[in-house]
Amino acid sequence: MKRINHVAIWGAAAVTFSMLTLPLSAAQDENATPGRKYGSRSDKTFGHVERANKLIGKAVLGSDNQKLGKIDDFVVDLTSGHILYAIIGSGGVLGAGEKRYALPPGIFTEAEGNNVHINVDKAKFNEAPVFTKEMDKDFDLSKAAYVSQVYDHFGQSAWWKGATPANEGSFNNVHKVSDLIGMKVKNVGDQPAGKVENAGLDLTAGRVVFVILQPDSSFNLGNNYYALPPDAFTLSTDHKMLTSDISKEKLSTAPHFAKDEWQRMSDREFASQVYKFYGKQAWFETGGSLRPTGRDLKKN
Protein backbone atom coordinates (compact mmCIF):
# COMPACT_ATOMS: atom_id res chain seq x y z
CA MET A 1 0.00 0.00 0.00
CA LYS A 2 1.38 3.43 -0.91
CA ARG A 3 2.18 5.85 1.87
CA ILE A 4 1.39 9.56 1.70
CA ASN A 5 4.29 11.86 2.48
CA HIS A 6 3.75 13.50 5.88
CA VAL A 7 4.33 16.98 4.46
CA ALA A 8 1.68 16.45 1.82
CA ILE A 9 -1.08 15.99 4.37
CA TRP A 10 -0.30 19.14 6.38
CA GLY A 11 -2.42 21.52 4.36
CA ALA A 12 -5.54 19.38 4.17
CA ALA A 13 -5.33 18.16 7.76
CA ALA A 14 -4.25 21.30 9.58
CA VAL A 15 -7.65 23.02 9.64
CA THR A 16 -9.52 19.93 10.79
CA PHE A 17 -7.03 18.75 13.37
CA SER A 18 -6.41 22.22 14.84
CA MET A 19 -10.01 22.23 16.05
CA LEU A 20 -9.58 19.08 18.12
CA THR A 21 -7.99 18.73 21.56
CA LEU A 22 -7.31 15.76 23.77
CA PRO A 23 -8.40 15.45 27.41
CA LEU A 24 -5.23 14.89 29.43
CA SER A 25 -4.44 13.84 32.97
CA ALA A 26 -1.18 13.73 34.90
CA ALA A 27 0.55 10.40 35.43
CA GLN A 28 2.60 8.88 38.24
CA ASP A 29 5.36 6.27 38.23
CA GLU A 30 6.00 3.26 40.44
CA ASN A 31 7.25 5.59 43.18
CA ALA A 32 3.97 7.50 43.28
CA THR A 33 1.98 7.97 46.44
CA PRO A 34 -0.26 4.87 46.73
CA GLY A 35 -3.71 5.50 45.39
CA ARG A 36 -2.90 8.98 44.13
CA LYS A 37 -5.14 9.81 41.20
CA TYR A 38 -3.85 11.38 38.03
CA GLY A 39 -6.63 13.98 38.03
CA SER A 40 -7.70 16.02 35.02
CA ARG A 41 -5.46 18.65 33.50
CA SER A 42 -5.53 20.93 30.52
CA ASP A 43 -3.86 20.02 27.26
CA LYS A 44 -1.12 22.57 27.97
CA THR A 45 -0.09 20.82 31.18
CA PHE A 46 3.06 18.75 31.04
CA GLY A 47 2.62 15.55 33.06
CA HIS A 48 4.80 12.78 34.43
CA VAL A 49 6.78 10.92 31.78
CA GLU A 50 7.72 7.30 32.40
CA ARG A 51 10.05 4.92 30.62
CA ALA A 52 8.01 2.61 28.43
CA ASN A 53 9.79 -0.51 29.64
CA LYS A 54 8.92 0.39 33.24
CA LEU A 55 5.21 0.55 32.42
CA ILE A 56 5.26 -2.80 30.66
CA GLY A 57 4.52 -5.55 33.19
CA LYS A 58 2.42 -3.42 35.55
CA ALA A 59 -0.82 -5.00 36.73
CA VAL A 60 -4.07 -3.48 35.47
CA LEU A 61 -6.92 -3.05 37.96
CA GLY A 62 -10.50 -2.27 36.96
CA SER A 63 -12.92 0.22 38.50
CA ASP A 64 -14.17 -2.62 40.70
CA ASN A 65 -10.55 -3.11 41.86
CA GLN A 66 -10.30 -6.55 40.28
CA LYS A 67 -7.04 -7.48 38.62
CA LEU A 68 -7.71 -7.73 34.90
CA GLY A 69 -4.26 -8.52 33.55
CA LYS A 70 -0.96 -6.77 32.92
CA ILE A 71 0.46 -4.37 30.37
CA ASP A 72 2.17 -6.44 27.66
CA ASP A 73 3.02 -3.66 25.24
CA PHE A 74 2.03 -0.38 23.64
CA VAL A 75 1.33 0.43 20.01
CA VAL A 76 2.50 3.94 19.14
CA ASP A 77 2.44 6.27 16.15
CA LEU A 78 5.60 8.37 16.03
CA THR A 79 4.34 10.81 13.41
CA SER A 80 1.56 12.12 15.65
CA GLY A 81 3.36 11.32 18.89
CA HIS A 82 0.43 9.34 20.25
CA ILE A 83 -0.02 6.05 22.01
CA LEU A 84 -2.64 4.35 19.85
CA TYR A 85 -3.47 1.67 22.42
CA ALA A 86 -2.08 -0.50 25.19
CA ILE A 87 -1.97 -4.29 24.81
CA ILE A 88 -3.13 -6.05 27.98
CA GLY A 89 -2.47 -9.72 28.61
CA SER A 90 -5.13 -11.50 30.66
CA GLY A 91 -5.61 -15.05 31.95
CA GLY A 92 -3.56 -18.10 31.14
CA VAL A 93 -0.61 -19.65 32.97
CA LEU A 94 2.94 -18.59 32.11
CA GLY A 95 1.64 -17.14 28.86
CA ALA A 96 -0.24 -20.26 27.81
CA GLY A 97 -3.90 -19.57 27.15
CA GLU A 98 -3.46 -15.85 27.63
CA LYS A 99 -5.78 -13.51 25.74
CA ARG A 100 -4.67 -10.03 24.79
CA TYR A 101 -6.92 -6.99 24.59
CA ALA A 102 -6.41 -3.47 23.25
CA LEU A 103 -7.24 -0.51 25.50
CA PRO A 104 -7.10 3.22 24.65
CA PRO A 105 -4.82 5.24 26.95
CA GLY A 106 -7.63 7.59 27.96
CA ILE A 107 -9.22 5.02 30.29
CA PHE A 108 -6.13 4.76 32.53
CA THR A 109 -6.70 6.81 35.68
CA GLU A 110 -4.22 6.27 38.51
CA ALA A 111 -1.06 4.54 39.68
CA GLU A 112 -0.52 2.58 42.88
CA GLY A 113 2.90 1.01 43.24
CA ASN A 114 3.21 -1.58 40.50
CA ASN A 115 -0.45 -1.26 39.52
CA VAL A 116 -2.29 0.96 37.08
CA HIS A 117 -6.05 1.55 37.20
CA ILE A 118 -8.63 1.92 34.48
CA ASN A 119 -12.11 3.42 34.80
CA VAL A 120 -14.04 0.41 33.46
CA ASP A 121 -15.04 -2.81 35.18
CA LYS A 122 -14.18 -6.41 34.40
CA ALA A 123 -17.29 -7.01 32.28
CA LYS A 124 -16.48 -4.11 29.96
CA PHE A 125 -12.83 -5.12 29.82
CA ASN A 126 -13.68 -8.70 28.84
CA GLU A 127 -15.61 -7.40 25.84
CA ALA A 128 -12.71 -5.28 24.58
CA PRO A 129 -11.32 -5.85 21.06
CA VAL A 130 -8.95 -8.82 21.10
CA PHE A 131 -5.38 -8.38 19.90
CA THR A 132 -4.55 -11.59 18.02
CA LYS A 133 -1.29 -13.04 16.77
CA GLU A 134 -2.45 -12.39 13.22
CA MET A 135 -2.69 -8.69 13.98
CA ASP A 136 0.85 -8.57 15.30
CA LYS A 137 2.28 -7.32 12.01
CA ASP A 138 3.39 -3.88 10.85
CA PHE A 139 0.54 -3.42 8.39
CA ASP A 140 -2.19 -4.67 10.70
CA LEU A 141 -0.89 -2.62 13.63
CA SER A 142 -1.32 0.54 11.59
CA LYS A 143 -4.93 0.03 10.46
CA ALA A 144 -7.18 2.88 11.53
CA ALA A 145 -10.18 0.53 11.46
CA TYR A 146 -8.90 -1.45 14.44
CA VAL A 147 -7.82 1.62 16.41
CA SER A 148 -11.26 3.11 15.81
CA GLN A 149 -12.91 -0.09 17.05
CA VAL A 150 -10.87 0.08 20.27
CA TYR A 151 -11.82 3.68 20.95
CA ASP A 152 -15.47 3.14 20.08
CA HIS A 153 -15.79 0.24 22.51
CA PHE A 154 -14.67 2.40 25.42
CA GLY A 155 -16.44 5.57 24.32
CA GLN A 156 -13.21 7.43 23.65
CA SER A 157 -12.86 10.25 21.14
CA ALA A 158 -11.14 9.38 17.85
CA TRP A 159 -8.67 12.30 17.98
CA TRP A 160 -7.37 11.58 14.46
CA LYS A 161 -10.80 11.88 12.85
CA GLY A 162 -11.15 14.64 10.28
CA ALA A 163 -13.19 14.93 7.13
CA THR A 164 -12.42 11.26 6.52
CA PRO A 165 -14.08 8.64 8.77
CA ALA A 166 -11.93 7.49 11.68
CA ASN A 167 -11.99 3.86 10.53
CA GLU A 168 -10.46 4.47 7.10
CA GLY A 169 -6.80 4.28 6.05
CA SER A 170 -3.78 3.54 8.20
CA PHE A 171 -1.05 5.26 10.19
CA ASN A 172 2.42 5.48 8.69
CA ASN A 173 5.00 5.15 11.47
CA VAL A 174 3.52 2.61 13.89
CA HIS A 175 5.46 0.33 16.23
CA LYS A 176 5.04 -1.88 19.22
CA VAL A 177 7.19 -0.31 21.92
CA SER A 178 8.93 -3.64 22.51
CA ASP A 179 10.07 -3.57 18.86
CA LEU A 180 10.92 0.13 18.92
CA ILE A 181 13.34 -0.28 21.82
CA GLY A 182 16.65 -1.40 20.37
CA MET A 183 15.76 -0.34 16.81
CA LYS A 184 18.71 1.03 14.85
CA VAL A 185 18.74 4.65 13.76
CA LYS A 186 20.54 6.09 10.76
CA ASN A 187 20.91 9.70 9.66
CA VAL A 188 19.83 11.20 6.36
CA GLY A 189 23.28 10.40 4.97
CA ASP A 190 22.50 6.70 5.54
CA GLN A 191 25.16 6.48 8.26
CA PRO A 192 24.65 4.75 11.65
CA ALA A 193 23.46 7.24 14.25
CA GLY A 194 22.70 4.93 17.18
CA LYS A 195 19.76 2.97 18.51
CA VAL A 196 16.55 3.57 20.41
CA GLU A 197 17.24 3.11 24.09
CA ASN A 198 13.67 3.69 25.28
CA ALA A 199 10.55 5.79 24.84
CA GLY A 200 9.17 8.34 27.27
CA LEU A 201 5.40 7.91 27.67
CA ASP A 202 2.72 9.96 29.40
CA LEU A 203 0.20 7.12 29.58
CA THR A 204 -3.09 8.79 30.46
CA ALA A 205 -2.34 11.68 28.13
CA GLY A 206 -1.84 9.13 25.38
CA ARG A 207 1.45 10.76 24.39
CA VAL A 208 4.81 9.50 23.23
CA VAL A 209 6.72 12.47 24.65
CA PHE A 210 10.23 11.37 23.66
CA VAL A 211 12.15 8.73 21.79
CA ILE A 212 15.41 8.23 23.68
CA LEU A 213 18.50 7.80 21.51
CA GLN A 214 21.75 6.13 22.49
CA PRO A 215 24.22 7.61 19.97
CA ASP A 216 26.49 5.41 17.91
CA SER A 217 29.89 4.87 19.56
CA SER A 218 31.57 6.47 16.55
CA PHE A 219 30.12 9.83 17.66
CA ASN A 220 32.28 9.74 20.81
CA LEU A 221 29.63 11.54 22.85
CA GLY A 222 30.11 9.59 26.07
CA ASN A 223 27.39 7.67 27.86
CA ASN A 224 24.64 10.26 27.68
CA TYR A 225 21.13 9.71 26.33
CA TYR A 226 19.43 12.10 23.94
CA ALA A 227 15.70 12.79 24.04
CA LEU A 228 14.12 13.55 20.65
CA PRO A 229 10.52 14.37 19.74
CA PRO A 230 8.87 11.26 18.24
CA ASP A 231 8.20 12.99 14.92
CA ALA A 232 11.92 13.64 14.50
CA PHE A 233 12.04 10.06 13.19
CA THR A 234 10.76 8.59 9.96
CA LEU A 235 10.49 4.92 9.07
CA SER A 236 13.01 3.47 6.63
CA THR A 237 11.66 2.02 3.39
CA ASP A 238 12.32 -1.52 4.59
CA HIS A 239 10.55 -0.79 7.92
CA LYS A 240 13.54 -2.18 9.83
CA MET A 241 15.04 1.01 11.20
CA LEU A 242 14.41 4.70 11.79
CA THR A 243 15.88 7.70 10.04
CA SER A 244 16.50 11.11 11.60
CA ASP A 245 18.25 14.34 10.62
CA ILE A 246 20.98 14.05 13.22
CA SER A 247 24.76 14.04 13.17
CA LYS A 248 27.62 14.07 15.63
CA GLU A 249 27.85 17.84 15.27
CA LYS A 250 24.15 18.37 15.89
CA LEU A 251 23.99 16.03 18.87
CA SER A 252 27.04 17.66 20.43
CA THR A 253 24.88 20.71 21.24
CA ALA A 254 21.56 18.88 21.74
CA PRO A 255 19.71 18.53 25.07
CA HIS A 256 20.75 15.31 26.80
CA PHE A 257 20.93 13.61 30.18
CA ALA A 258 23.09 11.09 32.01
CA LYS A 259 22.01 7.46 32.25
CA ASP A 260 20.87 7.90 35.86
CA GLU A 261 18.88 11.09 35.23
CA TRP A 262 15.66 9.69 33.81
CA GLN A 263 13.68 12.17 35.91
CA ARG A 264 14.72 14.84 33.39
CA MET A 265 12.01 13.51 31.07
CA SER A 266 9.34 14.96 33.38
CA ASP A 267 10.96 18.40 33.43
CA ARG A 268 8.81 20.73 31.34
CA GLU A 269 11.69 23.12 30.72
CA PHE A 270 13.87 20.28 29.45
CA ALA A 271 11.06 19.03 27.22
CA SER A 272 10.57 22.51 25.81
CA GLN A 273 14.28 22.74 25.01
CA VAL A 274 14.16 19.39 23.22
CA TYR A 275 11.22 20.29 21.00
CA LYS A 276 12.63 23.73 20.17
CA PHE A 277 16.07 22.34 19.37
CA TYR A 278 14.64 19.97 16.77
CA GLY A 279 12.15 22.52 15.44
CA LYS A 280 9.08 20.50 16.44
CA GLN A 281 5.71 21.60 17.75
CA ALA A 282 5.26 20.99 21.48
CA TRP A 283 1.59 20.31 22.21
CA PHE A 284 1.97 21.44 25.84
CA GLU A 285 2.94 24.94 24.68
CA THR A 286 0.44 25.39 21.85
CA GLY A 287 -2.91 24.69 23.45
CA GLY A 288 -3.03 21.09 22.30
CA SER A 289 -3.65 21.55 18.58
CA LEU A 290 -3.21 18.17 17.00
CA ARG A 291 -0.67 17.65 14.31
CA PRO A 292 -1.33 15.62 11.17
CA THR A 293 -1.15 11.94 12.00
CA GLY A 294 0.44 10.67 8.84
CA ARG A 295 -2.65 8.59 8.22
CA ASP A 296 -2.82 7.23 4.68
CA LEU A 297 -6.43 7.89 3.71
CA LYS A 298 -6.46 5.63 0.67
CA LYS A 299 -8.69 2.64 1.15
CA ASN A 300 -6.92 -0.69 1.56
N, C-alpha and C positions, 0 to 999 in steps of 0.2 A: 504494500500500500504506500502511495506517495505521501511524503510529509510536506507540510506547508512551512516555509521559512518563517521563523518567529517574527522577523521584522515586518513581513508582509501582512501579518494579521493585526498590527498595531492600530492602523487607521480605522479599520472596520470595527475593532473590538473596543477601542478606547472609550467611545461615548457610552456604550452599553455597560461596560464593566465599571466605569467611574461612578456609576449611580448605585453600585452595590457595596455594602460593607458587611463585615463578618462580626458576629458577637464573639467577644473574647473574654477569657477569664484567666487569672494568674495561676501558675502551677507551682508545685512544691516538689522537692526531691526526696530521697529516702531518709534524709536527715530532718525532714519537716516535723513540726509539732504534730503529734498524733491527733488525727481527726480534724486538723485544720482544713477548712474549705477553701477552694480556690477563690470563690466569690466573683461577681461580675466585674468587668472593667471595660473601659472604652477601647476602641480600636487603636487609639494612639498610645495606650499604655504598654510598656515593655515588661513582659513577665519573666518568670524563672525559666531558664533554658537548661535542659538536662541532656547529658550524653545519651544517644540513642541506645547504645548497648547496655546502659544501666537501666533503661526502662523495660527492655526485653527481659522477660522472665518474671516480672512482677505479677502478683495475683490480682485478678479482677473480681471485685465484689459488687453485687447488684444493689438496688435501692432497698431490697429486703434483707441486705447484709449477708446474703448467701454467696459462697464462693462459686463463681461461674466458670473459671478457667484461668489462664495466664496469657500474658502478651507473648506471642510467638514472633511477631515481626510487624513492620510498618511498610506500607506502600506509599511512596512519595513521588511528587512531580516537581523536578528541580526548576523547570521554567517558571512556574507560578510561585514556587516556594511553599507549597502546601502539602500537608499530610493528606493523602486521599482517604486512607482508612487504616485502621489497625487490624491485624490478624490475631484472633484469639483462639488458642487451643483449649478444647474442653473434653473431659471424659477420657476414657482409655487408661491403660496401664503401661508406663514407660514408653509412651508414644503409640503403642498398639491400640487400635480402635478409637483413636482420638479423632474428633471432628473439629474442623476449623471454621470460624465465622468471621465475617467482616463487620467492623463497627466504625462509624464516623467519629472523628475526634471530639466533636461537639457534645457528645453525651458523657464524656469523662468529667468528673466534678471535684474530686478531692484525693489527697494522698495521705496514707497512714502507714508509716514505716515502709515495708516492702509490698504494700497493697495500693491499688488504685481503685476508685469507685466510679460507677456509672449510674446515671439517673433512671435506669429502667430495671424491671424485675426479671426474675429467671424465666418466666413464661414468655416475655417479649424477646429476651435474649435467645431463647431456644428456637425462635421462629426467624432469626436473622438470616440473611443470605449466606449460604455455605461457600467457603473458599475451598475448591477442590484441587486435586493434583493437576488436573487438566488445565486449570486456569493459571497454574504457576509457570507462565511463560511470558516473555516480554510483551508480545502482541496482546495477549489476553489481559494482562495486568493493566494495560493502557486504555482499555475500552470504556468509553464514557457511559455506555449502557449499564454496565455492572456497577460502576460508582454511583450512578443515579439510582439504581435499585437499592443500594445500601442506604443512601440518604433518605429515600422515600420511606423505607421501612421504619426508620426511627424519627420521621417527621422533621428532618433537618433540611435547611435551605441549600439548594444546589447553587453555590456561589459562582460557578463557572457559567451558569445559564445566561445566554444573551438572546439575540434574535432567533438563534437556532435552538431547538429543543435540547434539554440537558442530556438526553440519552442517545444523542447522535455523535458520531466521530470518535476520536481517541486523543489521548494526550501524547506528547512527543518525547518527553524525557523522564520516563517513569522507571522506578527501581524499587525492589525490596531493599530495605535498609541493610539487611544481612549480606546482600550482594554488593551494595554500594561501598560498604566498609571493606577496604583492601583493594578497591578498584584502582587501576593505574591511571595516571593523568599525564597527558602530553601537552605541550604548548602549540601555538599556531604554526610553529616551524617544524612540527612533527618530531620534536625532541622530548625525551623523558623529563617530566617536571616533578614527579613524585607519586604519591598514592593517597587515597582517602583514608585518613586515620579514624574518622568518626563523623557523626552528624549531630548538630545541636538542635534539639526539638523543643518547642513549646507545645506540649501535647493538647491541652484543652483549647488553645488558640488555633490549633490545626496548622501550625507553621513549622517549616524547616527554616530555622533562623540562620544557621551556618552549615557549610560543608567544611570540615577541618582537614587541611592539607598537611601531610608530612613531606617536605621538599625532598627531591632527589639528592642523594649524597654528593653528587657532582657539583651541586650549588654551594657546598661548604658554608651552610648557614647555621651550623650547630644543631642542637636538639630541640629547637623551638617548633611550635605548631602555628599554623597560619589559618585564621578563620576567613572564609570567603563567602559572599552571598551565594545562595544556591544557583541563581541564574547567571552566575559568572562562568558556569560550565555548560557545555553542549555535549551531546552524545556523538561519539565517533560513528562513522558510516557502518562499521561492522558491529556496533552496539556492545563492544567489549571493553571500551575505556572511555574516559572523558577528555574533553579538550578545553583549554582555557588560555586566555591571553595573558600569560604570566611568563616571567623570565627571572633569572638570578638577580638581575639589576632591579627589576620591579619589586621582587619580594624583599630585597635588602632594605627597602624603606617602608614596607607594608606593616600594618598592625599585626602583632603576634603575641604569643604568650608561652611561658615555660610549661613543660610537661606536667607540672604539679599545680598549675594555676587555672584549672578548669572553671573556677568560679568567675573568671573574666567574661565568660560567655553571657552571664546574666547582668553584666554591667552595661547599662544603656549608653553611656558615653563611649565605651569601647565599641559597641555595636554600631553606633552612629559613625564612628571613625572608619570602621570596616566598609560600610556601604558607600560612604563618600569617597573613600580611596579608590574603590573599583567602579565608581560612577553609576551606582545602582540606586534604584528607588527604595527607600526604607519606609515600609507601611506605617511604622509607629511614629513617623514624623510628618506624614502626609494625610492624616485623617482616614487612613484605611482604604483608599481607592485601590481597587483590584487591578492588577496588571494582566495583560493578555496571558492566557494559559498555555498557548502553544497547541491548543486542541486542533487537530485536523478535522475539519467539518465535512469532508467528503464521506459519503456513505461507504461502508465496507462492502 
